[in-house]
Amino acid sequence: MQVRAVSKHLPISSQKLRLVIDQVRGMYASEASVVLAHMPHKGADLARKTLESAIANAENNFELSRQDLIIRTIVADEGVSLKRVKAGARGRYKPRVKRTSHLTIVLEEREG
């Protein structure tokens, strides 16, 4: 049984989010939640919220135990980019790209 949770338009670049999610890939879901809670990165909090949502989906919708869940796949894809400008020196402007990302977490019940 696979359970899925998706968070879209997270206000962080996918590159920064991948640094965080690479630390918890393949871990037990409850253990990964504790690891993410103690990481000082912004992406760790965003990933933890999505992971807790996936765990809640598994418990409430499919009646699975929290201790039996393993992170099967965790992926951070690029979202839309907001293009903004900021005033620069001598009447010029400097482009700013505010990147977003989409986070997908798939949990699976441990076999055996």
DRENLUMLO-411935 format. One record per atom (N, C-alpha, C): x, y, z; atom name. Coordinates in steps of 0.2 Angstrom, whole numbers, padded with zeros to 4 digits. Example, Ala and Ser with C-alpha at 12.3 -4.5 7.8 and 13.67 -1.06 7.14 Angstrom:
2
+-------+-------+-------+----+
|    px |    py |    pz |  a |
+-------+-------+-------+----+
|  0066 | -0028 |  0039 |  N |
|  0062 | -0022 |  0039 | CA |
|  0066 | -0016 |  0039 |  C |
|  0064 | -0011 |  0035 |  N |
|  0068 | -0005 |  0036 | CA |
|  0064 |  0000 |  0039 |  C |
+-------+-------+-------+----+
# end
This chain:
112
+-------+-------+-------+----+
|    px |    py |    pz |  a |
+-------+-------+-------+----+
|  0004 | -0006 |  0000 |  N |
|  0000 |  0000 |  0000 | CA |
|  0004 |  0006 |  0000 |  C |
|  0003 |  0011 | -0005 |  N |
|  0007 |  0017 | -0005 | CA |
|  0003 |  0023 | -0003 |  C |
|  0005 |  0027 |  0001 |  N |
|  0002 |  0033 |  0002 | CA |
|  0006 |  0039 |  0000 |  C |
|  0002 |  0044 | -0002 |  N |
|  0005 |  0050 | -0005 | CA |
|  0003 |  0057 | -0003 |  C |
|  0008 |  0062 | -0002 |  N |
|  0006 |  0068 |  0000 | CA |
|  0010 |  0073 | -0005 |  C |
|  0007 |  0078 | -0007 |  N |
|  0010 |  0083 | -0011 | CA |
|  0009 |  0090 | -0009 |  C |
|  0015 |  0094 | -0009 |  N |
|  0014 |  0101 | -0007 | CA |
|  0017 |  0105 | -0013 |  C |
|  0013 |  0110 | -0015 |  N |
|  0015 |  0114 | -0021 | CA |
|  0016 |  0121 | -0019 |  C |
|  0020 |  0124 | -0024 |  N |
|  0022 |  0131 | -0023 | CA |
|  0025 |  0133 | -0016 |  C |
|  0029 |  0129 | -0014 |  N |
|  0033 |  0130 | -0008 | CA |
|  0038 |  0136 | -0009 |  C |
|  0039 |  0141 | -0005 |  N |
|  0043 |  0147 | -0006 | CA |
|  0050 |  0145 | -0005 |  C |
|  0053 |  0140 | -0008 |  N |
|  0060 |  0139 | -0008 | CA |
|  0062 |  0136 | -0014 |  C |
|  0069 |  0136 | -0016 |  N |
|  0071 |  0133 | -0022 | CA |
|  0071 |  0126 | -0022 |  C |
|  0070 |  0122 | -0027 |  N |
|  0071 |  0115 | -0027 | CA |
|  0078 |  0113 | -0025 |  C |
|  0083 |  0116 | -0027 |  N |
|  0090 |  0114 | -0025 | CA |
|  0091 |  0114 | -0018 |  C |
|  0088 |  0119 | -0014 |  N |
|  0089 |  0120 | -0007 | CA |
|  0085 |  0115 | -0003 |  C |
|  0079 |  0113 | -0006 |  N |
|  0075 |  0108 | -0003 | CA |
|  0078 |  0101 | -0004 |  C |
|  0081 |  0100 | -0010 |  N |
|  0084 |  0093 | -0011 | CA |
|  0090 |  0092 | -0006 |  C |
|  0093 |  0097 | -0004 |  N |
|  0099 |  0096 |  0001 | CA |
|  0096 |  0093 |  0008 |  C |
|  0090 |  0095 |  0009 |  N |
|  0087 |  0093 |  0016 | CA |
|  0084 |  0086 |  0015 |  C |
|  0080 |  0085 |  0009 |  N |
|  0076 |  0078 |  0008 | CA |
|  0081 |  0072 |  0007 |  C |
|  0087 |  0074 |  0004 |  N |
|  0092 |  0069 |  0003 | CA |
|  0094 |  0065 |  0010 |  C |
|  0093 |  0069 |  0015 |  N |
|  0095 |  0066 |  0022 | CA |
|  0090 |  0061 |  0025 |  C |
|  0084 |  0061 |  0022 |  N |
|  0079 |  0057 |  0025 | CA |
|  0077 |  0052 |  0020 |  C |
|  0079 |  0052 |  0014 |  N |
|  0077 |  0047 |  0009 | CA |
|  0078 |  0040 |  0012 |  C |
|  0073 |  0035 |  0012 |  N |
|  0073 |  0028 |  0013 | CA |
|  0073 |  0027 |  0021 |  C |
|  0072 |  0032 |  0025 |  N |
|  0071 |  0031 |  0032 | CA |
|  0064 |  0029 |  0034 |  C |
|  0063 |  0027 |  0040 |  N |
|  0056 |  0026 |  0043 | CA |
|  0053 |  0033 |  0044 |  C |
|  0047 |  0033 |  0043 |  N |
|  0043 |  0040 |  0043 | CA |
|  0044 |  0043 |  0049 |  C |
|  0043 |  0040 |  0055 |  N |
|  0043 |  0043 |  0061 | CA |
|  0050 |  0045 |  0063 |  C |
|  0055 |  0041 |  0061 |  N |
|  0062 |  0043 |  0062 | CA |
|  0064 |  0049 |  0058 |  C |
|  0061 |  0050 |  0052 |  N |
|  0063 |  0055 |  0047 | CA |
|  0059 |  0062 |  0050 |  C |
|  0054 |  0061 |  0053 |  N |
|  0050 |  0067 |  0056 | CA |
|  0054 |  0070 |  0062 |  C |
|  0057 |  0066 |  0066 |  N |
|  0061 |  0068 |  0071 | CA |
|  0068 |  0072 |  0068 |  C |
|  0071 |  0069 |  0063 |  N |
|  0077 |  0071 |  0060 | CA |
|  0075 |  0078 |  0057 |  C |
|  0070 |  0079 |  0054 |  N |
|  0068 |  0085 |  0051 | CA |
|  0066 |  0090 |  0056 |  C |
|  0063 |  0088 |  0061 |  N |
|  0062 |  0093 |  0066 | CA |
|  0068 |  0096 |  0070 |  C |
|  0073 |  0093 |  0069 |  N |
|  0079 |  0096 |  0073 | CA |
|  0084 |  0099 |  0068 |  C |
|  0083 |  0099 |  0061 |  N |
|  0087 |  0102 |  0056 | CA |
|  0086 |  0110 |  0056 |  C |
|  0091 |  0114 |  0056 |  N |
|  0090 |  0121 |  0056 | CA |
|  0088 |  0124 |  0049 |  C |
|  0086 |  0121 |  0044 |  N |
|  0085 |  0123 |  0038 | CA |
|  0077 |  0125 |  0037 |  C |
|  0076 |  0130 |  0033 |  N |
|  0069 |  0132 |  0031 | CA |
|  0066 |  0126 |  0028 |  C |
|  0069 |  0123 |  0023 |  N |
|  0066 |  0117 |  0019 | CA |
|  0065 |  0111 |  0024 |  C |
|  0068 |  0110 |  0029 |  N |
|  0067 |  0105 |  0034 | CA |
|  0060 |  0105 |  0037 |  C |
|  0058 |  0112 |  0039 |  N |
|  0051 |  0113 |  0041 | CA |
|  0046 |  0111 |  0036 |  C |
|  0047 |  0114 |  0030 |  N |
|  0042 |  0112 |  0025 | CA |
|  0041 |  0105 |  0023 |  C |
|  0047 |  0101 |  0023 |  N |
|  0047 |  0094 |  0022 | CA |
|  0044 |  0090 |  0027 |  C |
|  0045 |  0093 |  0034 |  N |
|  0042 |  0089 |  0039 | CA |
|  0034 |  0090 |  0039 |  C |
|  0032 |  0096 |  0037 |  N |
|  0024 |  0097 |  0037 | CA |
|  0021 |  0092 |  0032 |  C |
|  0024 |  0092 |  0026 |  N |
|  0022 |  0087 |  0021 | CA |
|  0022 |  0080 |  0023 |  C |
|  0028 |  0078 |  0026 |  N |
|  0028 |  0071 |  0029 | CA |
|  0023 |  0070 |  0034 |  C |
|  0022 |  0074 |  0039 |  N |
|  0016 |  0073 |  0043 | CA |
|  0010 |  0072 |  0040 |  C |
|  0008 |  0076 |  0035 |  N |
|  0002 |  0075 |  0031 | CA |
|  0002 |  0069 |  0028 |  C |
|  0007 |  0066 |  0025 |  N |
|  0007 |  0059 |  0022 | CA |
|  0006 |  0054 |  0027 |  C |
|  0009 |  0055 |  0033 |  N |
|  0008 |  0050 |  0039 | CA |
|  0000 |  0050 |  0041 |  C |
| -0002 |  0056 |  0042 |  N |
| -0009 |  0057 |  0043 | CA |
| -0014 |  0054 |  0038 |  C |
| -0012 |  0055 |  0032 |  N |
| -0016 |  0051 |  0027 | CA |
| -0016 |  0044 |  0027 |  C |
| -0010 |  0041 |  0029 |  N |
| -0010 |  0034 |  0030 | CA |
| -0014 |  0031 |  0036 |  C |
| -0013 |  0035 |  0041 |  N |
| -0017 |  0033 |  0047 | CA |
| -0024 |  0034 |  0047 |  C |
| -0027 |  0039 |  0044 |  N |
| -0034 |  0040 |  0044 | CA |
| -0038 |  0037 |  0038 |  C |
| -0034 |  0037 |  0032 |  N |
| -0038 |  0035 |  0026 | CA |
| -0037 |  0027 |  0025 |  C |
| -0031 |  0025 |  0027 |  N |
| -0029 |  0018 |  0026 | CA |
| -0028 |  0013 |  0032 |  C |
| -0029 |  0017 |  0038 |  N |
| -0028 |  0013 |  0044 | CA |
| -0021 |  0009 |  0045 |  C |
| -0016 |  0013 |  0043 |  N |
| -0009 |  0010 |  0043 | CA |
| -0006 |  0012 |  0050 |  C |
| -0001 |  0009 |  0052 |  N |
|  0002 |  0011 |  0058 | CA |
|  0008 |  0015 |  0057 |  C |
|  0009 |  0020 |  0061 |  N |
|  0014 |  0025 |  0060 | CA |
|  0021 |  0022 |  0060 |  C |
|  0022 |  0017 |  0064 |  N |
|  0029 |  0014 |  0065 | CA |
|  0031 |  0009 |  0059 |  C |
|  0026 |  0007 |  0055 |  N |
|  0027 |  0003 |  0049 | CA |
|  0028 |  0007 |  0042 |  C |
|  0028 |  0013 |  0042 |  N |
|  0029 |  0017 |  0036 | CA |
|  0036 |  0019 |  0035 |  C |
|  0038 |  0018 |  0028 |  N |
|  0045 |  0019 |  0026 | CA |
|  0044 |  0025 |  0020 |  C |
|  0048 |  0029 |  0020 |  N |
|  0048 |  0034 |  0014 | CA |
|  0051 |  0030 |  0008 |  C |
|  0046 |  0029 |  0003 |  N |
|  0047 |  0026 | -0003 | CA |
|  0051 |  0030 | -0008 |  C |
|  0048 |  0036 | -0009 |  N |
|  0051 |  0041 | -0014 | CA |
|  0049 |  0048 | -0011 |  C |
|  0054 |  0052 | -0011 |  N |
|  0053 |  0059 | -0009 | CA |
|  0057 |  0063 | -0015 |  C |
|  0053 |  0068 | -0018 |  N |
|  0055 |  0071 | -0024 | CA |
|  0054 |  0079 | -0023 |  C |
|  0059 |  0083 | -0025 |  N |
|  0057 |  0090 | -0025 | CA |
|  0058 |  0093 | -0032 |  C |
|  0053 |  0095 | -0035 |  N |
|  0053 |  0097 | -0042 | CA |
|  0052 |  0105 | -0042 |  C |
|  0054 |  0108 | -0048 |  N |
|  0054 |  0115 | -0049 | CA |
|  0046 |  0117 | -0050 |  C |
|  0045 |  0122 | -0046 |  N |
|  0038 |  0125 | -0047 | CA |
|  0039 |  0131 | -0052 |  C |
|  0034 |  0136 | -0052 |  N |
|  0034 |  0142 | -0056 | CA |
|  0039 |  0147 | -0053 |  C |
|  0042 |  0151 | -0057 |  N |
|  0046 |  0156 | -0054 | CA |
|  0043 |  0163 | -0055 |  C |
|  0043 |  0167 | -0050 |  N |
|  0041 |  0173 | -0050 | CA |
|  0046 |  0178 | -0052 |  C |
|  0045 |  0182 | -0058 |  N |
|  0050 |  0186 | -0060 | CA |
|  0049 |  0193 | -0058 |  C |
|  0053 |  0196 | -0054 |  N |
|  0053 |  0203 | -0051 | CA |
|  0059 |  0207 | -0053 |  C |
|  0058 |  0213 | -0052 |  N |
|  0064 |  0218 | -0053 | CA |
|  0065 |  0222 | -0047 |  C |
|  0071 |  0224 | -0046 |  N |
|  0073 |  0228 | -0040 | CA |
|  0077 |  0234 | -0043 |  C |
|  0077 |  0240 | -0041 |  N |
|  0080 |  0246 | -0043 | CA |
|  0088 |  0245 | -0042 |  C |
|  0092 |  0246 | -0047 |  N |
|  0099 |  0246 | -0047 | CA |
|  0102 |  0253 | -0047 |  C |
|  0109 |  0253 | -0048 |  N |
|  0112 |  0259 | -0048 | CA |
|  0111 |  0263 | -0055 |  C |
|  0111 |  0269 | -0055 |  N |
|  0111 |  0273 | -0061 | CA |
|  0105 |  0272 | -0065 |  C |
|  0099 |  0271 | -0062 |  N |
|  0093 |  0270 | -0066 | CA |
|  0092 |  0264 | -0069 |  C |
|  0096 |  0259 | -0067 |  N |
|  0095 |  0252 | -0070 | CA |
|  0091 |  0248 | -0066 |  C |
|  0089 |  0242 | -0068 |  N |
|  0086 |  0238 | -0064 | CA |
|  0089 |  0231 | -0064 |  C |
|  0088 |  0227 | -0058 |  N |
|  0091 |  0221 | -0057 | CA |
|  0086 |  0216 | -0057 |  C |
|  0086 |  0211 | -0061 |  N |
|  0080 |  0206 | -0061 | CA |
|  0081 |  0201 | -0055 |  C |
|  0076 |  0199 | -0052 |  N |
|  0076 |  0194 | -0047 | CA |
|  0071 |  0188 | -0048 |  C |
|  0073 |  0182 | -0047 |  N |
|  0069 |  0177 | -0049 | CA |
|  0068 |  0173 | -0042 |  C |
|  0061 |  0173 | -0040 |  N |
|  0059 |  0170 | -0034 | CA |
|  0057 |  0163 | -0036 |  C |
|  0060 |  0158 | -0034 |  N |
|  0059 |  0151 | -0036 | CA |
|  0054 |  0148 | -0031 |  C |
|  0050 |  0143 | -0034 |  N |
|  0046 |  0139 | -0029 | CA |
|  0047 |  0132 | -0031 |  C |
|  0045 |  0127 | -0027 |  N |
|  0046 |  0120 | -0028 | CA |
|  0040 |  0116 | -0026 |  C |
|  0039 |  0110 | -0029 |  N |
|  0034 |  0106 | -0027 | CA |
|  0037 |  0099 | -0024 |  C |
|  0034 |  0098 | -0018 |  N |
|  0037 |  0092 | -0015 | CA |
|  0032 |  0086 | -0015 |  C |
|  0034 |  0080 | -0017 |  N |
|  0030 |  0074 | -0017 | CA |
|  0033 |  0069 | -0012 |  C |
|  0029 |  0066 | -0008 |  N |
|  0032 |  0061 | -0003 | CA |
|  0027 |  0055 | -0004 |  C |
|  0030 |  0049 | -0005 |  N |
|  0026 |  0043 | -0006 | CA |
|  0029 |  0038 |  0000 |  C |
|  0024 |  0036 |  0004 |  N |
|  0026 |  0032 |  0010 | CA |
|  0023 |  0025 |  0008 |  C |
|  0027 |  0020 |  0010 |  N |
|  0025 |  0013 |  0009 | CA |
|  0025 |  0009 |  0016 |  C |
|  0020 |  0004 |  0016 |  N |
|  0020 |  0000 |  0022 | CA |
|  0026 | -0005 |  0022 |  C |
|  0030 | -0005 |  0028 |  N |
|  0035 | -0010 |  0028 | CA |
|  0033 | -0017 |  0028 |  C |
|  0036 | -0021 |  0024 |  N |
|  0034 | -0028 |  0023 | CA |
|  0037 | -0033 |  0028 |  C |
|  0033 | -0037 |  0031 |  N |
|  0035 | -0042 |  0035 | CA |
|  0033 | -0041 |  0042 |  C |
+-------+-------+-------+----+
# end
